[in-house]
């Protein structure tokens, strides 16, 4: 999971200019949202005082359960290791919930994403024995958090950003396997499993969903090296994203009262990489080599942190997340379909 800085930046733009599916009912108003429920991987996770540093808000695969007291006193930690971006990430910028108790935020952020997650071990192995997969994030939330956290689901948004590890971890697979004959049928099985898990969330009353598609992983530093074998390839990413778009539309049309929005992360971030100077970015082929330096957030002259697109090998840095949030909020307010022409990006550089 590595393009997080730029991708998180995209995620916020995604939510702001979220692409409503062809299913137009019901309407959605971002200003009315006061509860943000998130699932995913390192692009989305935030660290909590009861979580695993670098990985989660609460618990892990070994400490899967938690008490109501542990959850309700768990605070978001805002430091260099609090996200994969070296600072606030897209869900924090979007909600304005940067630290402390989620329940004290105007837009509460309840984030059950776990860094390094894939959708399910049916398709790819865990990154670590303590990793919580996407399907188990929903299981964990349903068992230990859903009964505890007060929520008006009509004012809640569910954000899902998953699949980066799935496509990367399986990029060299051969077929047949898992009843799939090729990558397209394999990705279809992964996405079907993702949406099957979301039935639990729907059954709990949640009707507003934001899905982020996969970013341009074919343009990471490793993939732009001379003579590099580009994996995952452009074709693989487009296949996955097309299947996700179809699944999002189907979920909306088959679940009464549901509003789904899909943000085209791939196109949005590709546009930034195509014209980086517009965003004050000078380096799109490398990452900050001193990302773990203790003074990275203060020694700007030395590190030139604001001039790079990536924090670690493929993670977008926090400043890009903030810019993405601006575009995302603008998009929610206008709630118009997101097109291949991208939203007005001039606002992002402010």
VOBA-1610 file (N, C-alpha, C; in pm, whole numbers, padded with zeros to 5 digits, always signed):
BEGIN
Unk+00084-00117+00000Unk+00000+00000+00000Unk+00087+00120+00000Unk+00109+00168-00109Unk+00205+00275-00108Unk+00165+00396-00185Unk+00082+00438-00241Unk+00073+00566-00311Unk-00008+00660-00224Unk-00010+00635-00096Unk-00111+00694-00010Unk-00118+00844-00012Unk-00007+00914-00018Unk-00013+01058-00007Unk-00091+01113-00121Unk-00055+01072-00243Unk-00127+01127-00357Unk-00265+01068-00362Unk-00278+00945-00321Unk-00408+00880-00330Unk-00502+00934-00227Unk-00452+00963-00110Unk-00539+01019-00008Unk-00585+01153-00056Unk-00491+01223-00121Unk-00526+01353-00179Unk-00642+01332-00275Unk-00634+01224-00350Unk-00739+01194-00445Unk-00866+01157-00375Unk-00854+01088-00266Unk-00973+01042-00195Unk-01055+01159-00150Unk-00990+01261-00100Unk-01067+01375-00053Unk-01132+01441-00172Unk-01060+01447-00281Unk-01122+01506-00398Unk-01236+01419-00441Unk-01220+01291-00416Unk-01324+01198-00455Unk-01450+01226-00381Unk-01437+01248-00255Unk-01558+01270-00178Unk-01616+01404-00213Unk-01532+01499-00245Unk-01584+01631-00275Unk-01651+01633-00408Unk-01589+01574-00508Unk-01649+01571-00641Unk-01699+01433-00669Unk-01745+01366-00569Unk-01788+01229-00580Unk-01880+01212-00698Unk-01859+01103-00765Unk-01936+01075-00885Unk-02064+01002-00851Unk-02177+01069-00856Unk-02301+00999-00831Unk-02323+00894-00938Unk-02376+00780-00901Unk-02403+00676-00998Unk-02524+00717-01079Unk-02558+00635-01180Unk-02673+00665-01263Unk-02802+00657-01182Unk-02795+00594-01067Unk-02911+00586-00978Unk-02921+00718-00902Unk-03016+00804-00939Unk-03018+00941-00890Unk-03091+00961-00758Unk-03166+00863-00713Unk-03240+00879-00588Unk-03177+00794-00480Unk-03176+00838-00356Unk-03219+00969-00309Unk-03109+01073-00324Unk-03139+01196-00288Unk-03040+01303-00297Unk-02943+01294-00180Unk-02834+01367-00191Unk-02731+01362-00088Unk-02682+01504-00059Unk-02670+01536+00068Unk-02624+01669+00109Unk-02510+01655+00209Unk-02389+01689+00165Unk-02271+01674+00250Unk-02282+01756+00377Unk-02344+01872+00369Unk-02353+01959+00485Unk-02434+01895+00598Unk-02522+01804+00564Unk-02604+01739+00666Unk-02534+01619+00731Unk-02424+01577+00672Unk-02352+01460+00725Unk-02279+01497+00854Unk-02301+01418+00958Unk-02230+01440+01086Unk-02163+01314+01138Unk-02163+01209+01054Unk-02108+01080+01098Unk-02041+01015+00977Unk-01913+00983+00991Unk-01832+00930+00881Unk-01775+00794+00924Unk-01819+00689+00857Unk-01776+00552+00889Unk-01685+00504+00777Unk-01561+00469+00812Unk-01461+00437+00709Unk-01406+00296+00724Unk-01385+00232+00608Unk-01320+00101+00600Unk-01218+00107+00487Unk-01109+00032+00501Unk-01010+00031+00395Unk-00873-00014+00439Unk-00772+00051+00382Unk-00634+00012+00407Unk-00554+00132+00455Unk-00423+00135+00427Unk-00338+00239+00485Unk-00367+00378+00431Unk-00431+00389+00317Unk-00465+00521+00266Unk-00571+00589+00353Unk-00640+00509+00432Unk-00754+00560+00508Unk-00739+00548+00658Unk-00654+00457+00706Unk-00647+00434+00851Unk-00598+00558+00926Unk-00645+00570+01050Unk-00591+00668+01145Unk-00552+00592+01271Unk-00452+00643+01340Unk-00406+00577+01461Unk-00489+00621+01581Unk-00525+00526+01665Unk-00595+00557+01788Unk-00516+00512+01909Unk-00546+00568+02025Unk-00473+00532+02147Unk-00494+00385+02182Unk-00602+00325+02132Unk-00627+00182+02156Unk-00597+00100+02031Unk-00527+00162+01936Unk-00496+00093+01812Unk-00351+00049+01806Unk-00316-00014+01695Unk-00179-00057+01669Unk-00109+00053+01590Unk-00002+00108+01645Unk+00067+00219+01580Unk+00108+00182+01439Unk+00083+00275+01347Unk+00110+00257+01205Unk+00003+00174+01133Unk-00098+00128+01209Unk-00193+00036+01144Unk-00341+00063+01170Unk-00380+00103+01292Unk-00523+00103+01319Unk-00567+00203+01424Unk-00697+00229+01422Unk-00761+00312+01523Unk-00787+00233+01650Unk-00827+00106+01633Unk-00853+00023+01749Unk-00829-00125+01714Unk-00751-00190+01797Unk-00733-00334+01786Unk-00653-00381+01667Unk-00641-00513+01658Unk-00578-00580+01545Unk-00631-00724+01541Unk-00570-00808+01463Unk-00621-00944+01447Unk-00605-01027+01574Unk-00512-00989+01662Unk-00494-01059+01789Unk-00581-00998+01899Unk-00601-00868+01893Unk-00688-00798+01987Unk-00810-00750+01909Unk-00890-00846+01867Unk-00999-00819+01775Unk-01119-00756+01844Unk-01147-00798+01965Unk-01262-00745+02038Unk-01221-00627+02125Unk-01319-00547+02163Unk-01294-00435+02254Unk-01424-00404+02327Unk-01410-00343+02441Unk-01527-00311+02523Unk-01584-00176+02481Unk-01709-00149+02517Unk-01764-00015+02490Unk-01678+00096+02550Unk-01626+00073+02670Unk-01541+00173+02735Unk-01415+00198+02655Unk-01352+00092+02606Unk-01230+00108+02527Unk-01258+00186+02398Unk-01369+00159+02335Unk-01402+00228+02210Unk-01435+00375+02235Unk-01519+00401+02332Unk-01569+00537+02353Unk-01467+00630+02416Unk-01360+00574+02473Unk-01252+00657+02528Unk-01130+00659+02436Unk-01139+00589+02324Unk-01029+00582+02229Unk-01017+00713+02152Unk-00896+00769+02147Unk-00875+00898+02083Unk-00789+00886+01958Unk-00821+00967+01859Unk-00738+00974+01739Unk-00607+01043+01773Unk-00498+00985+01732Unk-00364+01039+01759Unk-00315+01113+01634Unk-00275+01237+01652Unk-00224+01314+01540Unk-00074+01336+01557Unk+00004+01252+01493Unk+00148+01268+01492Unk+00202+01209+01362Unk+00332+01200+01350Unk+00393+01156+01225Unk+00355+01014+01187Unk+00321+00932+01287Unk+00285+00793+01261Unk+00135+00772+01267Unk+00060+00881+01278Unk-00085+00869+01292Unk-00157+00827+01166Unk-00093+00846+01050Unk-00146+00802+00922Unk-00027+00760+00836Unk-00054+00715+00715Unk+00055+00680+00623Unk+00103+00801+00544Unk+00048+00919+00572Unk+00082+01039+00496Unk+00180+01130+00568Unk+00221+01094+00689Unk+00312+01178+00764Unk+00243+01298+00826Unk+00113+01296+00832Unk+00031+01404+00885Unk-00114+01368+00863Unk-00206+01462+00876Unk-00347+01431+00856Unk-00373+01371+00718Unk-00467+01277+00711Unk-00501+01218+00582Unk-00638+01265+00534Unk-00685+01209+00426Unk-00804+01264+00360Unk-00929+01256+00445Unk-00945+01148+00522Unk-01067+01139+00604Unk-01063+01238+00720Unk-00943+01268+00770Unk-00931+01368+00877Unk-00956+01509+00824Unk-00898+01541+00708Unk-00923+01672+00649Unk-01069+01687+00611Unk-01127+01582+00560Unk-01264+01590+00514Unk-01361+01613+00628Unk-01340+01544+00738Unk-01430+01556+00852Unk-01391+01668+00947Unk-01264+01711+00943Unk-01214+01806+01041Unk-01190+01741+01175Unk-01188+01609+01178Unk-01169+01532+01301Unk-01023+01485+01304Unk-00936+01567+01359Unk-00792+01542+01350Unk-00734+01469+01472Unk-00794+01488+01587Unk-00739+01427+01708Unk-00845+01426+01816Unk-00820+01344+01918Unk-00912+01337+02030Unk-01026+01240+02006Unk-01133+01255+02083Unk-01247+01165+02075Unk-01329+01192+01948Unk-01355+01090+01868Unk-01439+01111+01749Unk-01575+01170+01783Unk-01629+01131+01897Unk-01762+01179+01936Unk-01767+01328+01962Unk-01652+01392+01978Unk-01647+01535+02004Unk-01635+01617+01876Unk-01619+01551+01762Unk-01604+01621+01635Unk-01740+01655+01576Unk-01746+01767+01505Unk-01871+01807+01440Unk-01914+01702+01340Unk-01820+01651+01264Unk-01843+01535+01179Unk-01760+01421+01237Unk-01827+01332+01308Unk-01756+01225+01378Unk-01687+01131+01278Unk-01563+01097+01307Unk-01486+01005+01224Unk-01465+00874+01299Unk-01532+00770+01254Unk-01514+00635+01310Unk-01449+00550+01202Unk-01320+00528+01219Unk-01236+00472+01113Unk-01187+00332+01153Unk-01236+00230+01082Unk-01196+00093+01112Unk-01105+00034+01005Unk-01050+00122+00921Unk-00953+00079+00820Unk-00827+00027+00890Unk-00760-00066+00825Unk-00638-00124+00880Unk-00531-00123+00772Unk-00416-00065+00802Unk-00308-00054+00704Unk-00262-00192+00658Unk-00249-00208+00528Unk-00203-00334+00472Unk-00315-00432+00439Unk-00440-00387+00449Unk-00552-00478+00429Unk-00578-00509+00282Unk-00620-00633+00259Unk-00682-00675+00135Unk-00829-00703+00167Unk-00908-00735+00066Unk-01050-00760+00089Unk-01070-00886+00172Unk-01005-00996+00132Unk-01028-01123+00202Unk-00910-01217+00180Unk-00883-01301+00278Unk-00777-01401+00265Unk-00815-01513+00169Unk-00937-01513+00121Unk-00976-01609+00018Unk-00891-01588-00107Unk-00852-01464-00131Unk-00784-01430-00256Unk-00635-01398-00239Unk-00599-01334-00130Unk-00459-01296-00105Unk-00428-01315+00043Unk-00304-01349+00077Unk-00270-01369+00218Unk-00260-01237+00294Unk-00273-01246+00427Unk-00254-01129+00511Unk-00111-01078+00497Unk-00094-00947+00505Unk+00041-00890+00504Unk+00117-00929+00630Unk+00045-00933+00742Unk+00102-00974+00871Unk-00003-01056+00945Unk+00040-01132+01044Unk-00058-01212+01116Unk-00150-01128+01202Unk-00118-01000+01220Unk-00205-00912+01297Unk-00295-00826+01208Unk-00284-00839+01076Unk-00363-00759+00983Unk-00511-00796+00990Unk-00597-00695+00984Unk-00742-00716+00981Unk-00789-00690+00838Unk-00839-00793+00771Unk-00886-00779+00634Unk-01011-00690+00628Unk-01049-00651+00509Unk-01166-00566+00491Unk-01292-00634+00544Unk-01313-00760+00509Unk-01434-00828+00556Unk-01434-00839+00708Unk-01317-00853+00768Unk-01311-00862+00914Unk-01321-00725+00981Unk-01285-00619+00909Unk-01310-00484+00963Unk-01459-00463+00984Unk-01537-00505+00886Unk-01682-00490+00898Unk-01737-00582+01006Unk-01683-00701+01016Unk-01724-00792+01123Unk-01692-00733+01260Unk-01572-00679+01275Unk-01531-00618+01401Unk-01622-00500+01438Unk-01648-00414+01340Unk-01738-00300+01364Unk-01877-00348+01403Unk-01928-00447+01332Unk-02064-00494+01356Unk-02080-00558+01495Unk-01978-00629+01538Unk-01985-00698+01667Unk-01964-00606+01786Unk-01868-00514+01774Unk-01823-00441+01893Unk-01847-00289+01888Unk-01866-00233+01770Unk-01884-00088+01761Unk-02028-00047+01729Unk-02088-00115+01633Unk-02223-00077+01591Unk-02322-00071+01707Unk-02320-00169+01800Unk-02418-00162+01909Unk-02390-00050+02010Unk-02274+00012+02001Unk-02229+00106+02104Unk-02239+00252+02060Unk-02208+00281+01934Unk-02197+00419+01888Unk-02333+00473+01844Unk-02383+00578+01907Unk-02510+00639+01864Unk-02493+00703+01725Unk-02590+00683+01637Unk-02580+00740+01503Unk-02719+00755+01443Unk-02738+00865+01372Unk-02854+00883+01286Unk-02806+00846+01146Unk-02842+00728+01099Unk-02786+00678+00973Unk-02829+00763+00853Unk-02933+00844+00867Unk-02972+00932+00756Unk-02873+01046+00739Unk-02788+01068+00840Unk-02687+01173+00835Unk-02546+01114+00838Unk-02535+00990+00793Unk-02406+00920+00795Unk-02359+00889+00654Unk-02228+00885+00637Unk-02166+00847+00509Unk-02067+00734+00535Unk-02076+00629+00455Unk-01983+00517+00461Unk-01881+00532+00349Unk-01754+00538+00384Unk-01647+00553+00286Unk-01567+00423+00275Unk-01547+00378+00153Unk-01474+00252+00129Unk-01362+00278+00030Unk-01241+00253+00074Unk-01124+00267-00013Unk-01039+00142+00005Unk-01058+00047-00084Unk-00992-00083-00071Unk-00963-00137-00211Unk-00862-00220-00223Unk-00830-00283-00350Unk-00687-00262-00397Unk-00619-00164-00339Unk-00482-00136-00381Unk-00390-00254-00351Unk-00403-00309-00231Unk-00320-00424-00196Unk-00363-00548-00273Unk-00493-00561-00298Unk-00543-00677-00371Unk-00483-00686-00511Unk-00485-00573-00582Unk-00433-00576-00719Unk-00280-00586-00720Unk-00215-00527-00620Unk-00069-00533-00614Unk-00021-00672-00570Unk-00088-00729-00472Unk-00046-00859-00421Unk-00071-00972-00520Unk-00163-00951-00612Unk-00198-01056-00708Unk-00145-01029-00848Unk-00062-00926-00863Unk-00022-00880-00996Unk+00054-00986-01078Unk+00114-01084-01010Unk+00190-01188-01080Unk+00120-01324-01076Unk-00005-01324-01037Unk-00080-01450-01032Unk-00095-01510-01172Unk-00103-01642-01174Unk-00135-01713-01297Unk-00269-01784-01277Unk-00332-01820-01387Unk-00466-01877-01380Unk-00470-02009-01457Unk-00567-02093-01418Unk-00683-02071-01330Unk-00647-02077-01181Unk-00726-02007-01100Unk-00717-02009-00955Unk-00844-01946-00899Unk-00883-01987-00780Unk-01002-01932-00714Unk-01125-01929-00807Unk-01137-02032-00890Unk-01249-02040-00985Unk-01246-01929-01090Unk-01134-01859-01100Unk-01119-01753-01200Unk-01028-01801-01312Unk-01057-01755-01432Unk-00977-01795-01549Unk-00880-01689-01594Unk-00899-01565-01545Unk-00811-01455-01583Unk-00824-01345-01478Unk-00751-01234-01497Unk-00755-01126-01398Unk-00894-01065-01386Unk-00962-01049-01497Unk-01094-00987-01493Unk-01191-01068-01405Unk-01195-01197-01423Unk-01286-01279-01342Unk-01238-01287-01197Unk-01108-01279-01177Unk-01053-01279-01041Unk-01091-01150-00968Unk-01073-01036-01035Unk-01112-00908-00975Unk-01262-00904-00946Unk-01340-00964-01036Unk-01484-00968-01015Unk-01518-01041-00885Unk-01449-01149-00857Unk-01473-01225-00734Unk-01435-01142-00611Unk-01325-01070-00619Unk-01282-00985-00507Unk-01387-00878-00479Unk-01432-00810-00583Unk-01528-00702-00566Unk-01663-00755-00519Unk-01704-00871-00567Unk-01829-00931-00519Unk-01820-00959-00370Unk-01705-01006-00324Unk-01686-01032-00181Unk-01691-00903-00101Unk-01632-00797-00155Unk-01637-00665-00090Unk-01782-00621-00069Unk-01863-00631-00173Unk-02001-00584-00162Unk-02089-00679-00082Unk-02055-00806-00078Unk-02126-00898+00009Unk-02104-00859+00155Unk-01982-00817+00188Unk-01953-00773+00325Unk-02031-00647+00359Unk-02052-00561+00261Unk-02123-00436+00285Unk-02273-00456+00310Unk-02322-00575+00282Unk-02463-00604+00314Unk-02488-00584+00464Unk-02388-00615+00545Unk-02401-00597+00690Unk-02420-00450+00724Unk-02348-00363+00656Unk-02360-00220+00680Unk-02496-00169+00633Unk-02538-00215+00517Unk-02670-00176+00467Unk-02781-00221+00562Unk-02770-00342+00610Unk-02872-00395+00700Unk-02876-00320+00833Unk-02768-00249+00865Unk-02765-00167+00986Unk-02828-00030+00964Unk-02874-00003+00842Unk-02946+00120+00815Unk-02872+00227+00737Unk-02747+00202+00700Unk-02667+00302+00629Unk-02705+00304+00481Unk-02725+00425+00427Unk-02775+00437+00289Unk-02686+00524+00199Unk-02589+00595+00254Unk-02500+00680+00173Unk-02359+00619+00170Unk-02308+00599+00048Unk-02179+00531+00030Unk-02089+00607-00067Unk-01964+00616-00030Unk-01862+00672-00118Unk-01758+00564-00146Unk-01735+00536-00273Unk-01633+00439-00314Unk-01523+00512-00389Unk-01399+00478-00355Unk-01283+00533-00423Unk-01225+00425-00514Unk-01205+00456-00641Unk-01143+00354-00724Unk-00991+00359-00712Unk-00922+00271-00780Unk-00778+00258-00761Unk-00702+00371-00830Unk-00596+00420-00766Unk-00515+00528-00822Unk-00421+00477-00931Unk-00345+00566-00995Unk-00253+00524-01102Unk-00128+00454-01047Unk-00147+00334-01000Unk-00034+00255-00949Unk+00065+00219-01058Unk+00024+00233-01182Unk+00115+00209-01293Unk+00216+00322-01311Unk+00203+00429-01228Unk+00293+00544-01240Unk+00368+00570-01109Unk+00384+00469-01027Unk+00462+00482-00905Unk+00611+00491-00941Unk+00696+00537-00848Unk+00838+00549-00879Unk+00900+00423-00938Unk+00864+00306-00886Unk+00921+00181-00938Unk+00876+00153-01081Unk+00755+00195-01113Unk+00702+00166-01246Unk+00744+00264-01353Unk+00805+00375-01316Unk+00851+00471-01417Unk+01002+00463-01438Unk+01066+00367-01375Unk+01209+00345-01400Unk+01231+00295-01542Unk+01344+00325-01602Unk+01372+00275-01738Unk+01364+00123-01742Unk+01297+00072-01843Unk+01286-00072-01867Unk+01210-00146-01757Unk+01133-00073-01680Unk+01055-00137-01574Unk+00941-00221-01633Unk+00915-00335-01569Unk+00795-00412-01601Unk+00681-00352-01520Unk+00590-00287-01586Unk+00487-00210-01516Unk+00378-00303-01463Unk+00376-00316-01331Unk+00275-00396-01262Unk+00231-00324-01135Unk+00102-00315-01110Unk-00005-00354-01202Unk-00007-00264-01325Unk-00050-00318-01436Unk-00050-00245-01562Unk-00172-00154-01573Unk-00166-00063-01669Unk-00280+00025-01695Unk-00405-00057-01724Unk-00390-00161-01803Unk-00504-00246-01839Unk-00564-00313-01716Unk-00480-00363-01627Unk-00528-00428-01505Unk-00606-00329-01419Unk-00554-00209-01404Unk-00619-00108-01322Unk-00752-00064-01381Unk-00756-00046-01513Unk-00881-00007-01576Unk-00986-00117-01566Unk-00944-00240-01578Unk-01037-00351-01562Unk-01096-00352-01422Unk-01011-00337-01322Unk-01059-00336-01183Unk-01154-00219-01160Unk-01116-00102-01205Unk-01198+00016-01182Unk-01332+00010-01255Unk-01334-00046-01373Unk-01460-00061-01446Unk-01554-00157-01372Unk-01498-00264-01319Unk-01579-00361-01243Unk-01632-00298-01114Unk-01550-00216-01050Unk-01594-00148-00928Unk-01708-00050-00959Unk-01698+00021-01070Unk-01802+00115-01109Unk-01934+00042-01132Unk-01928-00069-01201Unk-02048-00148-01224Unk-02108-00199-01094Unk-02023-00245-01003Unk-02069-00297-00874Unk-02134-00186-00792Unk-02078-00066-00796Unk-02135+00047-00723Unk-02275+00080-00775Unk-02290+00084-00905Unk-02421+00112-00965Unk-02522+00003-00931Unk-02476-00121-00937Unk-02566-00233-00907Unk-02611-00230-00762Unk-02518-00197-00672Unk-02552-00189-00530Unk-02661-00085-00507Unk-02650+00029-00574Unk-02749+00135-00558Unk-02885+00093-00614Unk-02884+00030-00731Unk-03010-00005-00796Unk-03082-00121-00730Unk-03009-00203-00656Unk-03070-00321-00593Unk-03093-00305-00444Unk-03060-00188-00389Unk-03079-00163-00246Unk-03161-00035-00229Unk-03288-00050-00201Unk-03378+00066-00194Unk-03328+00176-00101Unk-03340+00301-00150Unk-03304+00416-00069Unk-03156+00445-00063Unk-03076+00372-00140Unk-02930+00386-00132Unk-02876+00487-00232Unk-02781+00567-00187Unk-02708+00661-00272Unk-02562+00618-00274Unk-02510+00583-00391Unk-02368+00550-00402Unk-02299+00654-00488Unk-02176+00687-00450Unk-02094+00782-00523Unk-01958+00718-00545Unk-01907+00735-00665Unk-01777+00678-00699Unk-01684+00788-00742Unk-01570+00797-00675Unk-01472+00897-00715Unk-01367+00833-00804Unk-01339+00896-00917Unk-01241+00845-01012Unk-01101+00888-00970Unk-01049+00820-00871Unk-00916+00848-00819Unk-00810+00839-00928Unk-00825+00738-01013Unk-00725+00716-01117Unk-00712+00839-01208Unk-00823+00888-01259Unk-00819+01002-01350Unk-00774+01129-01280Unk-00822+01146-01157Unk-00789+01268-01084Unk-00640+01278-01056Unk-00582+01171-01006Unk-00439+01174-00975Unk-00354+01173-01101Unk-00403+01108-01204Unk-00329+01111-01331Unk-00319+01253-01384Unk-00426+01330-01367Unk-00424+01470-01412Unk-00320+01550-01335Unk-00304+01520-01207Unk-00203+01589-01125Unk-00063+01550-01172Unk-00043+01422-01198Unk+00088+01377-01244Unk+00121+01430-01384Unk+00018+01455-01463Unk+00039+01509-01597Unk+00079+01656-01594Unk+00036+01728-01491Unk+00064+01871-01482Unk+00101+01907-01338Unk+00210+01852-01287Unk+00243+01866-01144Unk+00272+02010-01102Unk+00328+02092-01191Unk+00364+02228-01153Unk+00242+02309-01111Unk+00128+02273-01162Unk+00004+02342-01128Unk-00026+02330-00980Unk+00029+02227-00916Unk+00005+02201-00774Unk+00130+02225-00690Unk+00231+02287-00748Unk+00354+02313-00675Unk+00441+02191-00655Unk+00419+02088-00737Unk+00495+01963-00726Unk+00609+01963-00828Unk+00728+01931-00782Unk+00845+01927-00870Unk+00896+01786-00893Unk+00862+01695-00802Unk+00915+01560-00813Unk+00800+01461-00814Unk+00776+01395-00927Unk+00670+01295-00938Unk+00726+01155-00961Unk+00858+01141-00959Unk+00918+01010-00987Unk+00990+00952-00866Unk+00991+01026-00756Unk+01056+00977-00635Unk+00972+01007-00514Unk+01030+00986-00398Unk+00958+01013-00274Unk+01055+01074-00175Unk+01002+01122-00063Unk+01085+01188+00037Unk+01175+01087+00106Unk+01307+01092+00086Unk+01395+00992+00145Unk+01406+01004+00296Unk+01370+01122+00349Unk+01377+01143+00494Unk+01239+01143+00558Unk+01151+01059+00504Unk+01013+01061+00552Unk+01000+01028+00700Unk+01099+00957+00755Unk+01092+00919+00896Unk+01174+01011+00987Unk+01225+01122+00932Unk+01303+01215+01013Unk+01212+01283+01116Unk+01258+01301+01238Unk+01172+01359+01342Unk+01132+01503+01315Unk+01209+01575+01231Unk+01178+01716+01205Unk+01121+01737+01066Unk+01062+01633+01009Unk+01015+01644+00871Unk+00906+01750+00855Unk+00828+01772+00960Unk+00719+01869+00949Unk+00764+02012+00978Unk+00892+02032+01012Unk+00940+02166+01042Unk+01060+02206+00956Unk+01141+02109+00913Unk+01262+02141+00836Unk+01230+02143+00687Unk+01147+02238+00646Unk+01100+02243+00508Unk+01213+02274+00409Unk+01304+02363+00447Unk+01409+02403+00354Unk+01497+02285+00317Unk+01523+02199+00414Unk+01611+02086+00391Unk+01541+01974+00316Unk+01416+01946+00355Unk+01348+01829+00301Unk+01263+01861+00178Unk+01223+01989+00165Unk+01140+02030+00053Unk+01016+01942+00042Unk+00959+01920+00157Unk+00847+01826+00167Unk+00728+01868+00081Unk+00706+01998+00071Unk+00590+02044-00003Unk+00604+02032-00154Unk+00723+02001-00204Unk+00745+01999-00348Unk+00741+01859-00407Unk+00713+01759-00324Unk+00707+01623-00375Unk+00563+01575-00369Unk+00532+01477-00453Unk+00396+01424-00453Unk+00382+01307-00357Unk+00493+01240-00326Unk+00487+01120-00244Unk+00561+01136-00114Unk+00502+01083-00006Unk+00564+01087+00126Unk+00661+00970+00139Unk+00608+00849+00137Unk+00691+00729+00130Unk+00680+00674-00011Unk+00724+00553-00035Unk+00743+00503-00170Unk+00625+00524-00263Unk+00500+00513-00212Unk+00385+00537-00298Unk+00274+00608-00222Unk+00305+00666-00107Unk+00202+00731-00026Unk+00205+00882-00050Unk+00089+00938-00080Unk+00084+01082-00097Unk+00100+01149+00038Unk+00162+01266+00037Unk+00190+01332+00163Unk+00074+01418+00209Unk+00081+01459+00335Unk-00033+01522+00401Unk-00081+01649+00334Unk+00012+01731+00283Unk-00029+01855+00218Unk-00120+01827+00100Unk-00094+01718+00025Unk-00180+01683-00088Unk-00317+01638-00038Unk-00322+01575+00078Unk-00449+01534+00136Unk-00536+01655+00163Unk-00473+01760+00214Unk-00547+01881+00247Unk-00605+01944+00121Unk-00526+01946+00014Unk-00574+02000-00112Unk-00690+01917-00166Unk-00679+01788-00150Unk-00784+01699-00199Unk-00914+01723-00123Unk-00903+01743+00006Unk-01022+01769+00087Unk-01097+01891+00037Unk-01023+01995-00003Unk-01088+02115-00053Unk-01174+02084-00175Unk-01117+02008-00266Unk-01191+01976-00388Unk-01309+01885-00356Unk-01290+01795-00260Unk-01397+01705-00224Unk-01513+01782-00167Unk-01485+01874-00079Unk-01592+01951-00017Unk-01665+02034-00123Unk-01591+02093-00214Unk-01654+02170-00322Unk-01746+02081-00405Unk-01700+01960-00430Unk-01778+01867-00511Unk-01907+01826-00442Unk-01902+01804-00312Unk-02022+01768-00238Unk-02124+01879-00243Unk-02073+02002-00233Unk-02165+02115-00230Unk-02238+02131-00363Unk-02165+02106-00474Unk-02232+02123-00603Unk-02299+01994-00648Unk-02255+01880-00595Unk-02309+01748-00624Unk-02345+01731-00772Unk-02245+01752-00857Unk-02268+01727-00998Unk-02184+01607-01039Unk-02223+01537-01145Unk-02148+01418-01185Unk-02003+01452-01214Unk-01915+01365-01169Unk-01772+01381-01192Unk-01738+01324-01328Unk-01675+01402-01413Unk-01648+01359-01549Unk-01499+01343-01573Unk-01468+01292-01688Unk-01328+01272-01725Unk-01252+01403-01738Unk-01324+01515-01738Unk-01259+01645-01747Unk-01211+01694-01611Unk-01248+01619-01506Unk-01205+01650-01369Unk-01271+01778-01318Unk-01286+01788-01188Unk-01339+01911-01130Unk-01239+02025-01148Unk-01282+02146-01122Unk-01193+02262-01131Unk-01081+02247-01030Unk-00961+02221-01080Unk-00850+02191-00991Unk-00772+02314-00949Unk-00808+02430-01004Unk-00732+02550-00967Unk-00747+02581-00819Unk-00857+02538-00758Unk-00880+02566-00617Unk-00785+02490-00527Unk-00728+02384-00579Unk-00647+02298-00494Unk-00514+02360-00456Unk-00464+02448-00535Unk-00335+02506-00506Unk-00338+02618-00405Unk-00456+02658-00362Unk-00466+02772-00270Unk-00424+02734-00130
//
